[in-house]
Amino acid sequence: MVNCPECVSREITKKKTQLEAEFNAEEQEDGYEFRAPPYREIEDTIDFEGLGLIMKLDSATKHFICKRCGLYATREQVSDIRYKLSRKESTKSDKQYDYLDWWQKSKSDKAKE
């Protein structure tokens, strides 16, 4: 069974905002900092069958179809979409680390890039 990556991503963002709202309501006064659980942990708590996120296979064309959002894709396309949606966004510290790494390289290594 294949889960629709777009619908799963939407449900995970809903769950994250819900957790943030609950945290802000309860723990903000105590000075705690919110740290969202990892993508996989949130994904494990969602009931995909109950939400209708399971994609159906069209055996004639070997494509998966999501009845909720209408996504029509092959297994490889579903995998690519899932990878793109679960990728971490680059932050300022990531960019600074990349620049530092580039700065510390020798001149010949920089010329190769």
N, CA, C and O atoms as a DFTB+ gen file, in Angstrom:
452 C
 N C O
     1  1       0.841      -1.178       0.000
     2  2       0.000       0.000       0.000
     3  2       0.886       1.242       0.000
     4  3       1.868       1.326       0.737
     5  1       0.523       2.186      -0.828
     6  2       1.273       3.428      -0.963
     7  2       0.427       4.568      -0.428
     8  3      -0.754       4.685      -0.754
     9  1       1.038       5.406       0.394
    10  2       0.354       6.579       0.922
    11  2       0.606       7.754      -0.001
    12  3       1.696       7.879      -0.559
    13  1      -0.383       8.616      -0.171
    14  2      -0.233       9.806      -1.003
    15  2       0.726      10.775      -0.307
    16  3       0.432      11.233       0.797
    17  1       1.866      11.098      -0.930
    18  2       2.846      11.952      -0.255
    19  2       2.360      13.375      -0.018
    20  3       2.715      13.986       0.990
    21  1       1.559      13.910      -0.922
    22  2       1.066      15.277      -0.751
    23  2       0.065      15.362       0.391
    24  3       0.121      16.293       1.195
    25  1      -0.834      14.417       0.471
    26  2      -1.820      14.414       1.556
    27  2      -1.138      14.155       2.899
    28  3      -1.498      14.765       3.906
    29  1      -0.156      13.254       2.917
    30  2       0.579      12.963       4.146
    31  2       1.313      14.211       4.613
    32  3       1.317      14.521       5.804
    33  1       1.939      14.934       3.674
    34  2       2.655      16.154       4.029
    35  2       1.712      17.190       4.628
    36  3       2.057      17.854       5.605
    37  1       0.530      17.332       4.048
    38  2      -0.460      18.266       4.596
    39  2      -0.875      17.869       6.011
    40  3      -0.977      18.717       6.898
    41  1      -1.114      16.577       6.212
    42  2      -1.515      16.105       7.537
    43  2      -0.408      16.315       8.564
    44  3      -0.686      16.645       9.716
    45  1       0.835      16.128       8.157
    46  2       1.964      16.323       9.072
    47  2       2.100      17.793       9.447
    48  3       2.352      18.109      10.610
    49  1       1.938      18.699       8.479
    50  2       2.011      20.126       8.811
    51  2       0.860      20.528       9.725
    52  3       1.042      21.361      10.612
    53  1      -0.329      19.945       9.520
    54  2      -1.458      20.207      10.423
    55  2      -1.118      19.749      11.842
    56  3      -1.371      20.458      12.816
    57  1      -0.540      18.551      11.936
    58  2      -0.192      17.993      13.244
    59  2       0.869      18.851      13.933
    60  3       0.796      19.077      15.141
    61  1       1.871      19.337      13.156
    62  2       2.909      20.189      13.731
    63  2       2.319      21.487      14.259
    64  3       2.661      21.912      15.362
    65  1       1.436      22.128      13.489
    66  2       0.831      23.378      13.952
    67  2      -0.039      23.133      15.174
    68  3      -0.098      23.971      16.074
    69  1      -0.713      21.993      15.212
    70  2      -1.526      21.645      16.378
    71  2      -0.635      21.464      17.613
    72  3      -0.964      21.951      18.695
    73  1       0.494      20.762      17.446
    74  2       1.424      20.565      18.566
    75  2       2.015      21.889      19.023
    76  3       2.180      22.107      20.223
    77  1       2.340      22.783      18.080
    78  2       2.874      24.095      18.437
    79  2       1.846      24.911      19.204
    80  3       2.189      25.591      20.171
    81  1       0.585      24.849      18.780
    82  2      -0.465      25.591      19.466
    83  2      -0.663      25.063      20.888
    84  3      -0.818      25.844      21.827
    85  1      -0.658      23.744      21.042
    86  2      -0.796      23.157      22.368
    87  2       0.380      23.545      23.257
    88  3       0.199      23.841      24.438
    89  1       1.584      23.544      22.689
    90  2       2.771      23.908      23.447
    91  2       2.709      25.365      23.867
    92  3       2.974      25.699      25.022
    93  1       2.353      26.241      22.915
    94  2       2.289      27.670      23.225
    95  2       1.270      27.965      24.305
    96  3       1.485      28.849      25.134
    97  1       0.170      27.243      24.311
    98  2      -0.865      27.481      25.304
    99  2      -0.414      27.040      26.699
   100  3      -0.749      27.688      27.690
   101  1       0.345      25.938      26.782
   102  2       0.670      25.373      28.083
   103  2       2.055      25.763      28.606
   104  3       2.186      26.177      29.758
   105  1       3.067      25.635      27.784
   106  2       4.442      25.665      28.267
   107  2       5.173      26.989      28.072
   108  3       6.274      27.156      28.597
   109  1       4.605      27.915      27.350
   110  2       5.314      29.139      27.026
   111  2       5.655      29.951      28.278
   112  3       6.699      30.600      28.336
   113  1       4.795      29.912      29.250
   114  2       5.005      30.678      30.471
   115  2       6.205      30.172      31.269
   116  3       6.849      30.951      31.972
   117  1       6.514      28.874      31.167
   118  2       7.601      28.291      31.940
   119  2       8.968      28.506      31.308
   120  3       9.977      28.147      31.915
   121  1       9.038      29.072      30.122
   122  2      10.310      29.340      29.468
   123  2      10.871      28.175      28.677
   124  3      12.049      28.186      28.322
   125  1      10.060      27.175      28.392
   126  2      10.511      26.050      27.590
   127  2      10.508      26.429      26.113
   128  3       9.724      27.273      25.679
   129  1      11.390      25.798      25.350
   130  2      11.454      26.037      23.918
   131  2      10.806      24.863      23.202
   132  3      11.041      23.708      23.556
   133  1       9.986      25.156      22.191
   134  2       9.304      24.094      21.449
   135  2      10.257      23.446      20.469
   136  3      10.963      24.129      19.727
   137  1      10.273      22.128      20.469
   138  2      11.055      21.372      19.503
   139  2      10.128      20.336      18.886
   140  3       9.676      19.408      19.556
   141  1       9.852      20.511      17.596
   142  2       8.912      19.632      16.909
   143  2       9.496      18.230      16.794
   144  3      10.699      18.080      16.577
   145  1       8.666      17.203      16.937
   146  2       9.158      15.840      16.764
   147  2       9.582      15.608      15.313
   148  3       9.118      16.313      14.416
   149  1      10.452      14.635      15.073
   150  2      10.885      14.357      13.706
   151  2       9.727      13.935      12.804
   152  3       8.675      13.501      13.272
   153  1       9.951      14.073      11.511
   154  2       8.960      13.751      10.484
   155  2       8.434      12.331      10.651
   156  3       7.227      12.102      10.571
   157  1       9.333      11.378      10.884
   158  2       8.948       9.967      10.996
   159  2       8.051       9.716      12.212
   160  3       7.107       8.930      12.128
   161  1       8.334      10.370      13.332
   162  2       7.517      10.172      14.530
   163  2       6.103      10.689      14.331
   164  3       5.139      10.067      14.778
   165  1       5.980      11.821      13.664
   166  2       4.645      12.361      13.391
   167  2       3.912      11.455      12.412
   168  3       2.714      11.206      12.548
   169  1       4.657      10.965      11.420
   170  2       4.057      10.092      10.412
   171  2       3.520       8.804      11.044
   172  3       2.502       8.273      10.600
   173  1       4.200       8.305      12.076
   174  2       3.766       7.078      12.743
   175  2       2.470       7.256      13.518
   176  3       1.752       6.283      13.747
   177  1       2.157       8.486      13.929
   178  2       0.957       8.712      14.729
   179  2      -0.305       8.914      13.879
   180  3      -1.410       8.928      14.420
   181  1      -0.157       9.068      12.573
   182  2      -1.301       9.349      11.703
   183  2      -1.909       8.046      11.194
   184  3      -1.188       7.142      10.774
   185  1      -3.237       7.953      11.232
   186  2      -3.968       6.793      10.721
   187  2      -4.300       7.061       9.252
   188  3      -5.253       7.779       8.948
   189  1      -3.513       6.482       8.349
   190  2      -3.672       6.758       6.925
   191  2      -4.953       6.165       6.352
   192  3      -5.609       6.795       5.522
   193  1      -5.310       4.973       6.782
   194  2      -6.517       4.340       6.251
   195  2      -7.774       5.087       6.691
   196  3      -8.725       5.217       5.921
   197  1      -7.774       5.570       7.914
   198  2      -8.928       6.307       8.424
   199  2      -9.121       7.642       7.719
   200  3     -10.250       8.117       7.593
   201  1      -8.035       8.251       7.258
   202  2      -8.110       9.537       6.563
   203  2      -8.279       9.388       5.058
   204  3      -8.521      10.375       4.364
   205  1      -8.156       8.175       4.548
   206  2      -8.290       7.947       3.114
   207  2      -7.053       8.366       2.336
   208  3      -7.171       8.859       1.214
   209  1      -5.874       8.182       2.907
   210  2      -4.636       8.589       2.249
   211  2      -3.979       7.459       1.468
   212  3      -2.917       7.659       0.878
   213  1      -4.585       6.281       1.452
   214  2      -4.025       5.148       0.726
   215  2      -4.378       5.308      -0.759
   216  3      -5.534       5.538      -1.114
   217  1      -3.358       5.181      -1.616
   218  2      -3.550       5.348      -3.053
   219  2      -3.949       4.017      -3.680
   220  3      -3.493       2.956      -3.253
   221  1      -4.799       4.082      -4.689
   222  2      -5.251       2.900      -5.422
   223  2      -4.367       2.712      -6.649
   224  3      -3.915       3.689      -7.247
   225  1      -4.116       1.451      -7.029
   226  2      -3.283       1.140      -8.180
   227  2      -4.161       0.882      -9.394
   228  3      -5.079       0.062      -9.351
   229  1      -3.867       1.595     -10.477
   230  2      -4.511       1.339     -11.763
   231  2      -3.642       0.311     -12.466
   232  3      -2.571       0.643     -12.974
   233  1      -4.095      -0.935     -12.498
   234  2      -3.257      -2.019     -12.998
   235  2      -2.978      -1.912     -14.501
   236  3      -1.970      -2.442     -14.969
   237  1      -3.834      -1.249     -15.259
   238  2      -3.624      -1.122     -16.699
   239  2      -2.444      -0.207     -17.020
   240  3      -1.672      -0.483     -17.939
   241  1      -2.306       0.882     -16.263
   242  2      -1.238       1.853     -16.549
   243  2      -0.116       1.836     -15.522
   244  3       0.877       2.545     -15.679
   245  1      -0.265       1.026     -14.464
   246  2       0.729       0.950     -13.379
   247  2       0.951       2.304     -12.705
   248  3       2.071       2.631     -12.313
   249  1      -0.115       3.084     -12.571
   250  2      -0.074       4.370     -11.894
   251  2      -0.899       4.283     -10.618
   252  3      -1.877       3.539     -10.542
   253  1      -0.491       5.052      -9.621
   254  2      -1.240       5.149      -8.376
   255  2      -2.121       6.391      -8.430
   256  3      -1.723       7.425      -8.967
   257  1      -3.323       6.277      -7.867
   258  2      -4.288       7.373      -7.887
   259  2      -4.734       7.650      -6.455
   260  3      -5.145       6.744      -5.730
   261  1      -4.644       8.919      -6.062
   262  2      -5.136       9.328      -4.750
   263  2      -6.568       9.813      -4.915
   264  3      -6.827      10.737      -5.685
   265  1      -7.488       9.201      -4.203
   266  2      -8.893       9.596      -4.322
   267  2      -9.204      10.865      -3.561
   268  3     -10.258      11.472      -3.750
   269  1      -8.276      11.270      -2.690
   270  2      -8.503      12.473      -1.897
   271  2      -8.094      13.732      -2.653
   272  3      -8.855      14.698      -2.709
   273  1      -6.868      13.726      -3.246
   274  2      -6.375      14.943      -3.908
   275  2      -6.265      14.788      -5.426
   276  3      -6.075      15.778      -6.133
   277  1      -6.382      13.557      -5.934
   278  2      -6.345      13.352      -7.376
   279  2      -4.956      13.149      -7.954
   280  3      -4.797      13.200      -9.173
   281  1      -3.951      12.922      -7.132
   282  2      -2.597      12.694      -7.624
   283  2      -2.570      11.416      -8.452
   284  3      -3.100      10.387      -8.033
   285  1      -1.954      11.482      -9.622
   286  2      -1.852      10.357     -10.546
   287  2      -0.388      10.219     -10.910
   288  3       0.135      11.031     -11.673
   289  1       0.300       9.186     -10.369
   290  2       1.736       9.085     -10.551
   291  2       2.201       7.638     -10.502
   292  3       1.525       6.768      -9.954
   293  1       3.379       7.397     -11.090
   294  2       4.008       6.088     -11.015
   295  2       4.680       5.955      -9.655
   296  3       4.752       6.916      -8.889
   297  1       5.168       4.760      -9.365
   298  2       5.840       4.515      -8.090
   299  2       7.075       5.411      -7.950
   300  3       7.345       5.931      -6.868
   301  1       7.827       5.592      -9.049
   302  2       9.025       6.426      -9.010
   303  2       8.660       7.895      -8.759
   304  3       9.339       8.586      -8.000
   305  1       7.600       8.360      -9.392
   306  2       7.167       9.742      -9.199
   307  2       6.697       9.968      -7.765
   308  3       6.964      11.018      -7.180
   309  1       6.005       8.994      -7.204
   310  2       5.555       9.096      -5.812
   311  2       6.772       9.175      -4.889
   312  3       6.790       9.960      -3.941
   313  1       7.786       8.359      -5.171
   314  2       9.006       8.380      -4.368
   315  2       9.714       9.726      -4.474
   316  3      10.194      10.251      -3.470
   317  1       9.785      10.294      -5.688
   318  2      10.416      11.604      -5.876
   319  2       9.663      12.700      -5.132
   320  3      10.281      13.564      -4.509
   321  1       8.339      12.671      -5.193
   322  2       7.524      13.671      -4.499
   323  2       7.724      13.552      -2.998
   324  3       7.862      14.559      -2.304
   325  1       7.741      12.318      -2.496
   326  2       7.935      12.091      -1.063
   327  2       9.296      12.637      -0.620
   328  3       9.402      13.248       0.443
   329  1      10.333      12.418      -1.427
   330  2      11.666      12.911      -1.092
   331  2      11.692      14.439      -1.058
   332  3      12.257      15.029      -0.138
   333  1      11.084      15.079      -2.056
   334  2      11.090      16.543      -2.127
   335  2      10.334      17.163      -0.963
   336  3      10.747      18.196      -0.436
   337  1       9.242      16.548      -0.561
   338  2       8.432      17.100       0.525
   339  2       9.063      16.890       1.900
   340  3       8.862      17.702       2.802
   341  1       9.819      15.817       2.065
   342  2      10.395      15.543       3.381
   343  2      11.784      16.142       3.555
   344  3      12.375      16.040       4.630
   345  1      12.307      16.765       2.505
   346  2      13.633      17.376       2.598
   347  2      13.618      18.546       3.554
   348  3      12.636      19.283       3.641
   349  1      14.715      18.710       4.268
   350  2      14.832      19.807       5.222
   351  2      15.183      21.089       4.476
   352  3      16.027      21.079       3.580
   353  1      14.541      22.181       4.843
   354  2      14.855      23.462       4.235
   355  2      16.191      23.954       4.774
   356  3      16.505      23.769       5.949
   357  1      16.979      24.587       3.895
   358  2      18.281      25.075       4.352
   359  2      18.084      26.336       5.198
   360  3      17.312      27.227       4.846
   361  1      18.786      26.382       6.297
   362  2      18.680      27.509       7.206
   363  2      19.892      28.412       7.047
   364  3      20.804      28.118       6.273
   365  1      19.891      29.493       7.774
   366  2      21.002      30.436       7.709
   367  2      22.296      29.781       8.176
   368  3      23.356      30.011       7.593
   369  1      22.213      28.970       9.219
   370  2      23.417      28.303       9.726
   371  2      23.965      27.299       8.714
   372  3      25.179      27.115       8.622
   373  1      23.074      26.641       7.947
   374  2      23.542      25.733       6.905
   375  2      24.317      26.494       5.837
   376  3      25.363      26.035       5.378
   377  1      23.807      27.651       5.445
   378  2      24.485      28.463       4.436
   379  2      25.823      28.966       4.957
   380  3      26.799      29.019       4.210
   381  1      25.875      29.336       6.234
   382  2      27.136      29.793       6.817
   383  2      28.152      28.660       6.870
   384  3      29.340      28.875       6.628
   385  1      27.690      27.459       7.184
   386  2      28.585      26.313       7.222
   387  2      29.126      26.015       5.828
   388  3      30.312      25.725       5.669
   389  1      28.259      26.084       4.816
   390  2      28.705      25.853       3.438
   391  2      29.742      26.880       3.020
   392  3      30.727      26.533       2.368
   393  1      29.536      28.140       3.387
   394  2      30.495      29.186       3.047
   395  2      31.819      28.953       3.765
   396  3      32.880      29.112       3.163
   397  1      31.775      28.583       5.030
   398  2      32.989      28.306       5.784
   399  2      33.751      27.136       5.162
   400  3      34.975      27.171       5.041
   401  1      33.019      26.117       4.775
   402  2      33.632      24.964       4.123
   403  2      34.306      25.385       2.819
   404  3      35.421      24.954       2.527
   405  1      33.635      26.224       2.041
   406  2      34.209      26.719       0.785
   407  2      35.448      27.565       1.064
   408  3      36.447      27.444       0.355
   409  1      35.399      28.410       2.075
   410  2      36.503      29.322       2.397
   411  2      37.757      28.549       2.807
   412  3      38.877      28.969       2.518
   413  1      37.561      27.437       3.471
   414  2      38.697      26.672       3.967
   415  2      39.324      25.757       2.916
   416  3      40.379      25.172       3.165
   417  1      38.700      25.623       1.759
   418  2      39.268      24.808       0.688
   419  2      40.464      25.513       0.067
   420  3      40.594      26.734       0.148
   421  1      41.325      24.734      -0.548
   422  2      42.476      25.322      -1.234
   423  2      42.009      25.943      -2.553
   424  3      40.902      25.678      -3.022
   425  1      42.873      26.769      -3.138
   426  2      42.530      27.454      -4.372
   427  2      42.282      26.475      -5.513
   428  3      41.390      26.693      -6.333
   429  1      43.051      25.415      -5.573
   430  2      42.887      24.442      -6.657
   431  2      41.554      23.708      -6.553
   432  3      40.932      23.403      -7.570
   433  1      41.108      23.421      -5.317
   434  2      39.809      22.777      -5.139
   435  2      38.673      23.709      -5.536
   436  3      37.669      23.260      -6.089
   437  1      38.821      25.009      -5.261
   438  2      37.792      25.973      -5.639
   439  2      37.703      26.089      -7.150
   440  3      36.610      26.247      -7.693
   441  1      38.829      26.015      -7.833
   442  2      38.857      26.143      -9.296
   443  2      38.157      24.947      -9.961
   444  3      37.591      25.082     -11.046
   445  1      38.198      23.780      -9.307
   446  2      37.551      22.580      -9.851
   447  2      36.042      22.701      -9.854
   448  3      35.372      22.093     -10.690
   449  1      35.501      23.473      -8.935
   450  2      34.035      23.625      -8.841
   451  2      33.559      24.492      -9.903
   452  3      32.359      24.747     -10.000
